[in-house]
């Protein structure tokens, strides 16, 4: 046992002192002579930005989404697979406004990738391109896990997407300047298709004006703002604080007499609280994709809005 | 007063005037109200349209897609705009232990002199931790963590700079930092899943190994996570000692790989190696007659650490439920001279030990806010050859701390997390570390702990 351990120890010591440095040298040389990448590697923190990057980058980009529609973007870990993706990324597309504050800073720091550090062209924040709603005048954690820079969930208003797309197009052209013309062309094409779709969505959204809803978190703020739906209450008493039985009971009392038209739940939310409330106040729960991939229909950004509006219209009837 | 009288009079009058005249008047009032309503509806529509128009204009941030777009959110006071991110951890616990904490020892192992055992009885203030961190310039970032001990002493836990602009996946860190070997070593106390470190960490590193030196780390340009790193410094922390020389004392090498298995599982595993030199690393013991003596080890100390961690959450969404499984195996070989009773007999001869320890733990969040965990610790004092005993200069009882032992400990814990920034924890442990020869007198340790985090939202390592 001991001799075998000693042999193993010696082998490992050899691996560390002799073989590893050699392998390292080879790997470094290899990394240097890596074939000029066919595609720009983009790491997007959430599925909506991954989808936007695919729309704008086409075949010139290789996009990886750090999260799926079934994960809460507030609660993600800087796990090894993500560090590896950040290491190789030429561009990181984040939401910003502290949505990813619990994991993205450590991910970028651990990545050892100088190109995607904040302040570099390889780091893009969508919320930097638009004016945020709900910017608090003062913040204190007694209000829950508030976002001091404003509500970061901007992607459920297609007009915001259009603005972010303009900025992301020019960022792609800056980071991967060899393909600047391609990105410019692709960006123009996307804007035209998006404008056309927005006309349709704006018309559908108009029908939702004044419809009363109850939400889970403040995730739907921009959707309500765009459509004119009225948020009567949110199931989370404060951002990031799960509802207690007492709080839910007070919601029943508050909403019992004039129930909302529907209760909105995102694909990543736990269904329990919403369906509990639904049974008590008699308003239906409407499941929304929230982001790309949240429902089978929300395959891309176009599908996301088509499906969200279809589900809302069905719920508002 | 008079107006009320008038109104009352008017009302009375309306009651007595003929019904026909009344109907006429109501009709004209109705049309008037309808026209007013229509007018207001038109005006409201115009206002709403104007609001919508302004809102569209509002969506775009001023100067978007220029680096200064965040200007609106930068602190107004230019002097404080560059303040580092600051966070403070408040911690403490109540302890109820069945045996005197003063006599705590891990039998079979040379005392590490670090933070071992359950600490003192009753209420205890934990270490209050202050962290400041910020980018220094485009090339470096820095972090500083000081712990104020309940004895009112300030300890610098970490104070390091880190590069942020090196090419090819390299990062260099310098200063004082927790060594990247193993899994748990780099974590600050407030991020532990139990109130204390595994026995193996307590016995082999005195709780946690910090380096005063330099670390170089490289991440491979592959989709599979592969990290390789090396550290070296003055090696003053147990099991090393500070050398009276200009050179470095030993080195630590580490490598980790990790990936996902589907959406729900992520993992990381690694191997690390620590090679340090100890010169007159002293510890206090009692000789076979029971009188205190000071002994010392001089020689090389080599430690291997194998570590793995696996995390599961349904569809990767850890909000409702998640499970963590984690374990590490440590093995140390020490070879050199052992001096007995430095201040008296001052005998010295050869020493060689091969010792090991491991732990396995699992923490499960079974509903939002609630987590339960269990941990099992085991140590093996292994094979210890002491020249002074082999040549019969001294009896084995002359080194009571090194008598053969295999300490174990079982720990269970339950914690409640009202938010991401607060945690209350209850922990119970059956610990036979000091009494590992099967006398059946395990120390029963109960602790109630609080941990609060103030200030900047800390980003935790995986």
Interface residues (C-beta under 8 A of the other chain):
Chain A: X2 X5 X9 X12 X13 X16 X20 X24 X27 X28 X31 X32 X34 X67 X68 X70 X71 X72 X75 X77 X78 X79 X80 X81 X83 X84 X85 X87 X88 X98 X101 X102 X103 X104 X105 X106 X109 X110 X111 X112 X113 X114 X117 X118 X119 X128 X129 X130 X131 X135 X141 X144 X145 X148 X149 X150 X157 X159 X160 X163 X166 X167 X170 X171 X225 X240 X241 X242 X268 X270
Chain B: X55 X56 X58 X59 X60 X61 X62 X64 X65 X67 X69 X70 X73 X135 X138 X141 X162 X164 X165 X166 X167 X168 X169 X170 X171 X217 X218 X219 X220 X221 X222 X223 X224 X225 X226 X227 X228 X253 X255 X256 X257 X258 X259 X260 X263 X266 X267 X268 X271 X273 X302 X304 X311 X315 X316 X317 X318 X319 X320 X331 X333 X354 X368 X369 X383 X418 X419 X420 X421 X457 X459 X460 X461 X462
